[in-house]
Amino acid sequence: MQTSLRLQSRLVRRSSGALQLEQIHHKDAQPLNLKDPSVSAGQLRDMSVVIPTKTLPSGAKIPIIGFGAYLENQVSNSYNIVLSALKQGYRHIDTAKLFLTDWGYKRALASIKKSNEKIGLGYIDLFLLHAPGDAATRAETWRALEDLQEQGILKDIGVSNFSGAHIDKLMKTAKVKPAVNQIELHPWLTRPETVQYCKDHDIIVEAYSPLVKAFKMKDLTLNEIANEVGASPAQVLVAFSLANDIIPLPKSANPQRQKDNLAAINVKLSTAQVERLAALDEYFVTDWDPIRDEEV
């Protein structure tokens, strides 16, 4: 394993989670020494917080709290935000680069290989199709991921914003089952059918926008429960995902909030509290909804 990581890449605005970075030339980028105690693997500098993992089909371990990377207007902001997250102890960084022009076997193959070269590690841990996309090219795009996995370029592969019906359709031609399905999830959008489908088929569920983009931070029930457990509303939302065996991907540019979100691993909700939060479900979508809107 490399002992340093040079963050000389630009985070592309995430439609949802493929581990992809765009190469940049950032004069302030310095190697990050992973042996430095301030960024020791998986542990916060001044809090005893160790993040458990789940096991992916490849045998790789994925931390059960990730960091949702957000594209800032300036490259230096993106660099500093991810650097800060790594220093807080995050070892699961979610970024994205997969555009509509990358769909289809040849285009997906070329795009992923190019991104792999830019990253410079020789492989990508986990690559997700960001949405069901064009039904006509979905199967061949997935086949490109399967072939790259066979070549060792992609260690694990998965999907994002797929319903159970989308996955069923995919599996009619697929050789490899998605390891992960990343979807928007929070108390106001619990998607019980999709979550249960994934659990029934041993597909790990990741939650993007678990903090609801701060739209609901003043909600009465959320704040009541936060007071009951002695945590912030954001920490309760992270804990809600964890209580449902879902990997949350909270994002923040603020180092203290990054640390607090990771420390939510120690916030334990009772069954009754989880049920009170789930009862808030109103199918509140913060951005887009391919699960419902895109063709099966």
KOLLODREN-478666 format. One record per residue (C-alpha): residue in three letters; x, y, z; residue number from 1. Coordinates in Angstrom, 1 decimal, padded with zeros to 4 digits. Last residue first. Example, Ala and Ser with C-alpha at 12.3 -4.5 7.8 and 13.67 -1.06 7.14 Angstrom:
<recs>
r|xx|yy|zz|k
SER|013.7|-001.1|007.1|2 .
ALA|012.3|-004.5|007.8|1 .
</recs>
This chain:
<recs>
r|xx|yy|zz|k
VAL|-037.1|000.1|-016.7|296 .
GLU|-037.4|003.7|-017.8|295 .
GLU|-036.3|006.5|-015.5|294 .
ASP|-038.7|008.5|-013.4|293 .
ARG|-039.3|006.6|-010.2|292 .
ILE|-035.8|005.4|-009.4|291 .
PRO|-034.4|008.3|-011.5|290 .
ASP|-035.6|010.8|-008.9|289 .
TRP|-033.8|014.1|-009.0|288 .
ASP|-032.8|016.7|-006.3|287 .
THR|-034.0|016.9|-002.7|286 .
VAL|-036.7|014.3|-003.0|285 .
PHE|-039.3|014.3|-000.2|284 .
TYR|-041.4|011.2|-000.4|283 .
GLU|-043.3|012.2|002.8|282 .
ASP|-041.5|010.0|005.3|281 .
LEU|-041.7|011.5|008.8|280 .
ALA|-042.8|008.1|010.3|279 .
ALA|-039.2|006.9|009.7|278 .
LEU|-038.0|009.4|012.3|277 .
ARG|-040.5|008.1|014.9|276 .
GLU|-039.6|004.5|014.0|275 .
VAL|-035.9|005.2|014.5|274 .
GLN|-036.7|006.7|017.9|273 .
ALA|-038.8|003.8|019.0|272 .
THR|-036.1|001.3|018.0|271 .
SER|-033.7|003.3|020.1|270 .
LEU|-031.0|005.4|018.5|269 .
LYS|-027.3|005.1|019.3|268 .
VAL|-024.9|007.9|018.5|267 .
ASN|-021.4|006.6|018.7|266 .
ILE|-021.0|006.3|014.9|265 .
ALA|-022.2|009.9|014.9|264 .
ALA|-018.5|010.7|015.4|263 .
LEU|-018.0|010.8|011.7|262 .
ASN|-020.7|013.5|011.3|261 .
ASP|-019.1|015.5|014.2|260 .
LYS|-015.6|015.3|012.5|259 .
GLN|-017.0|016.6|009.2|258 .
ARG|-018.9|019.2|011.1|257 .
GLN|-015.7|020.4|012.8|256 .
PRO|-013.9|020.4|009.4|255 .
ASN|-016.6|022.5|007.7|254 .
ALA|-016.9|021.7|004.0|253 .
SER|-019.6|019.2|004.7|252 .
LYS|-020.9|016.0|003.2|251 .
PRO|-022.7|013.0|004.6|250 .
LEU|-022.4|009.7|002.8|249 .
PRO|-024.5|007.3|004.9|248 .
ILE|-024.0|003.5|004.7|247 .
ILE|-027.3|001.8|005.4|246 .
ASP|-027.9|-000.8|008.1|245 .
ASN|-031.1|000.9|009.2|244 .
ALA|-029.6|002.1|012.5|243 .
LEU|-026.6|003.4|010.4|242 .
SER|-028.9|005.5|008.3|241 .
PHE|-030.7|006.9|011.4|240 .
ALA|-027.3|007.6|013.0|239 .
VAL|-026.3|009.9|010.2|238 .
LEU|-029.6|011.7|010.6|237 .
VAL|-029.1|011.9|014.4|236 .
GLN|-025.6|013.3|013.9|235 .
ALA|-027.1|016.1|011.7|234 .
PRO|-029.7|017.0|014.3|233 .
SER|-026.8|017.3|016.9|232 .
ALA|-026.4|014.8|019.7|231 .
GLY|-027.4|014.4|023.3|230 .
VAL|-029.7|011.4|022.7|229 .
GLU|-032.9|013.0|023.9|228 .
ASN|-032.0|016.4|022.6|227 .
ALA|-031.4|015.1|019.1|226 .
ILE|-034.7|013.1|019.3|225 .
GLU|-036.6|016.3|020.0|224 .
ASN|-034.7|018.1|017.2|223 .
LEU|-035.6|015.5|014.6|222 .
THR|-039.2|015.5|015.8|221 .
LEU|-039.5|019.3|015.6|220 .
ASP|-037.9|019.7|012.2|219 .
LYS|-035.4|022.6|012.2|218 .
MET|-032.7|020.6|010.3|217 .
LYS|-035.1|019.7|007.6|216 .
PHE|-033.7|021.4|004.5|215 .
ALA|-030.1|020.8|005.5|214 .
LYS|-029.2|019.1|002.2|213 .
VAL|-031.4|016.2|003.4|212 .
LEU|-028.6|015.2|005.8|211 .
PRO|-028.6|011.7|004.3|210 .
SER|-028.0|013.3|000.8|209 .
TYR|-026.6|010.1|-000.5|208 .
ALA|-027.4|006.9|001.3|207 .
GLU|-025.6|003.7|000.5|206 .
VAL|-027.2|000.3|000.3|205 .
ILE|-025.2|-002.9|000.2|204 .
ILE|-026.7|-005.5|-002.1|203 .
ASP|-027.3|-008.9|-000.5|202 .
HIS|-030.4|-009.7|-002.6|201 .
ASP|-033.0|-009.5|000.2|200 .
LYS|-031.2|-006.4|001.6|199 .
CYS|-031.4|-004.7|-001.8|198 .
TYR|-035.0|-005.5|-002.3|197 .
GLN|-035.8|-004.2|001.2|196 .
VAL|-034.1|-000.9|000.5|195 .
THR|-035.9|-000.5|-002.8|194 .
GLU|-039.3|-001.2|-001.2|193 .
PRO|-038.7|000.9|001.9|192 .
ARG|-037.8|004.1|000.0|191 .
THR|-037.1|006.1|003.2|190 .
LEU|-037.5|009.6|001.9|189 .
TRP|-038.4|012.0|004.7|188 .
PRO|-036.3|010.1|007.2|187 .
HIS|-033.3|010.0|004.8|186 .
LEU|-032.3|008.2|001.7|185 .
GLU|-031.1|009.2|-001.8|184 .
ILE|-029.8|006.1|-003.5|183 .
GLN|-026.5|004.2|-003.8|182 .
ASN|-026.9|000.6|-004.8|181 .
VAL|-023.8|-001.5|-004.0|180 .
ALA|-022.3|-004.9|-005.0|179 .
PRO|-024.2|-005.0|-008.2|178 .
LYS|-024.6|-008.6|-009.4|177 .
VAL|-022.0|-009.8|-011.9|176 .
LYS|-022.8|-011.8|-015.1|175 .
ALA|-025.5|-009.4|-016.3|174 .
THR|-028.0|-010.1|-019.1|173 .
LYS|-031.3|-010.6|-017.2|172 .
MET|-029.6|-009.1|-014.1|171 .
LEU|-030.1|-005.6|-015.5|170 .
LYS|-033.8|-006.0|-015.7|169 .
ASP|-034.0|-007.2|-012.1|168 .
ILE|-031.8|-004.3|-011.1|167 .
HIS|-034.1|-001.7|-012.7|166 .
ALA|-037.1|-003.4|-011.2|165 .
GLY|-035.5|-003.2|-007.7|164 .
SER|-035.0|000.5|-008.3|163 .
PHE|-031.7|001.9|-009.4|162 .
ASN|-030.5|005.4|-008.3|161 .
SER|-026.9|004.2|-008.1|160 .
VAL|-025.2|001.1|-009.3|159 .
GLY|-022.4|-001.3|-008.4|158 .
ILE|-018.9|-002.5|-009.2|157 .
ASP|-016.0|-003.8|-007.2|156 .
LYS|-012.3|-004.0|-007.7|155 .
LEU|-012.3|-002.1|-011.0|154 .
ILE|-009.1|-002.2|-013.0|153 .
GLY|-008.6|-005.8|-012.2|152 .
GLN|-009.1|-007.1|-015.8|151 .
GLU|-012.2|-009.0|-014.7|150 .
GLN|-013.5|-005.8|-013.1|149 .
LEU|-012.9|-004.0|-016.4|148 .
ASP|-015.0|-006.6|-018.2|147 .
GLU|-017.8|-006.3|-015.7|146 .
LEU|-017.8|-002.5|-015.9|145 .
ALA|-018.0|-002.7|-019.7|144 .
ARG|-020.8|-005.2|-019.4|143 .
TRP|-022.7|-002.6|-017.3|142 .
THR|-022.5|-000.2|-020.2|141 .
GLU|-023.7|-003.0|-022.5|140 .
ALA|-026.7|-003.6|-020.4|139 .
ARG|-027.6|000.0|-019.9|138 .
THR|-027.4|000.9|-023.6|137 .
ALA|-031.1|000.6|-024.7|136 .
ALA|-032.4|001.4|-021.2|135 .
ASP|-030.8|004.8|-021.3|134 .
GLY|-029.9|005.9|-017.8|133 .
PRO|-030.3|003.6|-014.8|132 .
ALA|-028.4|006.1|-012.7|131 .
HIS|-024.8|006.9|-011.5|130 .
LEU|-023.3|003.6|-012.7|129 .
LEU|-021.1|002.8|-009.8|128 .
PHE|-017.3|002.2|-009.5|127 .
LEU|-015.7|000.8|-006.3|126 .
ASP|-012.0|000.5|-005.5|125 .
ILE|-010.5|001.9|-008.7|124 .
TYR|-007.3|000.4|-010.0|123 .
GLY|-003.8|001.3|-011.2|122 .
LEU|-003.2|003.9|-008.5|121 .
GLY|-002.7|006.8|-010.9|120 .
ILE|-006.0|008.6|-010.6|119 .
LYS|-005.5|010.0|-014.0|118 .
GLU|-004.8|006.5|-015.6|117 .
ASN|-008.0|005.2|-013.9|116 .
SER|-010.0|008.1|-015.3|115 .
LYS|-008.8|007.3|-018.8|114 .
LYS|-009.6|003.6|-018.4|113 .
ILE|-013.1|004.5|-017.1|112 .
SER|-013.8|006.8|-020.0|111 .
ALA|-012.5|004.4|-022.6|110 .
LEU|-014.6|001.4|-021.3|109 .
ALA|-017.7|003.6|-020.8|108 .
ARG|-017.4|004.9|-024.4|107 .
LYS|-016.9|001.5|-025.9|106 .
TYR|-019.7|-000.2|-024.0|105 .
GLY|-022.4|002.5|-024.1|104 .
TRP|-022.8|005.4|-021.9|103 .
ASP|-020.0|007.9|-021.4|102 .
THR|-021.8|010.7|-023.3|101 .
LEU|-024.4|010.8|-020.6|100 .
PHE|-021.8|011.7|-018.0|99 .
LEU|-019.9|009.6|-015.5|98 .
LYS|-017.5|011.3|-013.2|97 .
ALA|-018.3|011.0|-009.5|96 .
THR|-016.9|011.3|-006.0|95 .
ASP|-017.4|009.3|-002.7|94 .
ILE|-014.6|009.2|-000.3|93 .
HIS|-014.5|006.2|002.2|92 .
ARG|-011.4|006.5|004.4|91 .
TYR|-012.6|009.4|006.6|90 .
GLY|-010.4|009.9|009.7|89 .
GLN|-010.6|013.7|010.3|88 .
LYS|-007.4|014.2|008.4|87 .
LEU|-009.0|012.5|005.3|86 .
ALA|-012.0|014.8|005.6|85 .
SER|-009.7|017.9|005.8|84 .
LEU|-007.8|016.8|002.6|83 .
VAL|-011.1|016.3|000.9|82 .
ILE|-012.2|019.8|001.7|81 .
ASN|-008.8|021.3|000.9|80 .
TYR|-008.7|019.8|-002.6|79 .
SER|-012.3|020.7|-003.3|78 .
ASN|-011.6|024.3|-002.2|77 .
SER|-008.4|024.5|-004.2|76 .
VAL|-010.3|023.5|-007.3|75 .
GLN|-012.6|026.5|-007.1|74 .
ASN|-016.3|026.4|-007.7|73 .
GLU|-016.7|023.7|-005.1|72 .
LEU|-017.7|020.2|-006.2|71 .
TYR|-019.1|018.2|-003.3|70 .
ALA|-017.5|015.1|-001.9|69 .
GLY|-019.8|012.8|000.1|68 .
PHE|-017.7|011.3|002.9|67 .
GLY|-018.4|007.8|003.9|66 .
ILE|-019.7|006.1|007.0|65 .
ILE|-019.9|002.2|007.0|64 .
PRO|-016.2|001.9|005.9|63 .
ILE|-015.8|-000.4|002.9|62 .
LYS|-013.6|-003.5|003.3|61 .
ALA|-012.4|-005.3|000.2|60 .
GLY|-013.2|-009.0|-000.1|59 .
SER|-014.0|-008.6|-003.8|58 .
PRO|-017.7|-009.1|-003.0|57 .
LEU|-017.6|-006.1|-000.6|56 .
THR|-017.2|-006.5|003.2|55 .
LYS|-018.7|-004.0|005.5|54 .
THR|-016.6|-001.8|007.7|53 .
PRO|-016.4|-000.4|011.3|52 .
ILE|-015.3|003.2|011.9|51 .
VAL|-013.0|003.8|014.8|50 .
VAL|-013.7|006.8|016.9|49 .
SER|-011.6|007.5|020.0|48 .
MET|-011.6|011.2|019.7|47 .
ASP|-008.6|013.6|019.4|46 .
ARG|-007.0|012.8|016.1|45 .
LEU|-009.8|010.7|014.7|44 .
GLN|-009.1|007.1|013.7|43 .
GLY|-009.7|005.4|010.4|42 .
ALA|-006.1|005.2|009.2|41 .
SER|-003.9|007.7|010.9|40 .
VAL|-004.4|011.2|009.5|39 .
SER|-003.1|013.3|012.4|38 .
PRO|-000.8|010.5|013.4|37 .
ASP|001.1|011.0|010.1|36 .
LYS|001.5|007.5|008.5|35 .
LEU|-000.9|008.4|005.8|34 .
ASN|001.5|011.1|004.6|33 .
LEU|-000.5|013.4|002.3|32 .
PRO|001.6|014.5|-000.6|31 .
GLN|001.3|018.2|-001.4|30 .
ALA|-001.1|020.0|-003.7|29 .
ASP|-000.5|023.7|-003.5|28 .
LYS|000.3|024.2|-007.2|27 .
HIS|-002.9|022.4|-008.3|26 .
HIS|-002.6|020.9|-011.8|25 .
ILE|-005.8|019.0|-012.4|24 .
GLN|-006.9|015.5|-013.1|23 .
GLU|-010.6|014.7|-012.9|22 .
LEU|-011.6|012.2|-010.1|21 .
GLN|-013.7|009.1|-010.1|20 .
LEU|-015.0|006.8|-007.4|19 .
ALA|-018.6|006.6|-008.7|18 .
GLY|-021.2|008.0|-006.3|17 .
SER|-024.1|010.0|-007.2|16 .
SER|-024.8|012.9|-009.6|15 .
ARG|-021.6|014.1|-008.0|14 .
ARG|-020.1|017.3|-009.2|13 .
VAL|-016.6|016.4|-010.4|12 .
LEU|-013.9|016.4|-007.7|11 .
ARG|-010.6|017.8|-009.1|10 .
SER|-007.5|015.8|-008.9|9 .
GLN|-004.0|016.4|-007.5|8 .
LEU|-004.6|014.9|-004.1|7 .
ARG|-001.3|013.2|-003.6|6 .
LEU|-001.7|010.1|-001.4|5 .
SER|001.2|008.9|000.7|4 .
THR|002.1|005.6|002.3|3 .
GLN|001.2|003.5|-000.8|2 .
MET|000.0|000.0|000.0|1 .
</recs>
